[in-house]
């Protein structure tokens, strides 16, 4: 199979970044890229990592306020929890709920309890 051109690679990274923004997890994005473009898992993980880097660069360039970013993260986590419930994935529900609790500062501080 021939190597992808730079333009094709950029399109794949853009598609992966778009999926990440929509709240899809890294494993879902990696699987989608692997299946869609008939790539190895290793190549797909590289594309997913590049998509995360692209999003990070975009966020650094944008002048997002913290409340705006936090509200987007809360919405994405709630969506991920709902999808996990529908798919019957209790471990994904728990990890997303834990992230949401930490983001909102609703949990008790474990470090304080240990002292």
Buried (B, 14 or more C-beta within 10 A) or exposed (E): EEEBEEEEBEEBBEBBBEBBEEBBBBEBBBBBBBEEBEBEEEBBBBBBBBBBEBBEEEEEEEEEEEEEEEEEBEEBBBBBBEBBEEEEBEEBBEBBBEBBEEEEEEEEEEEEEEE
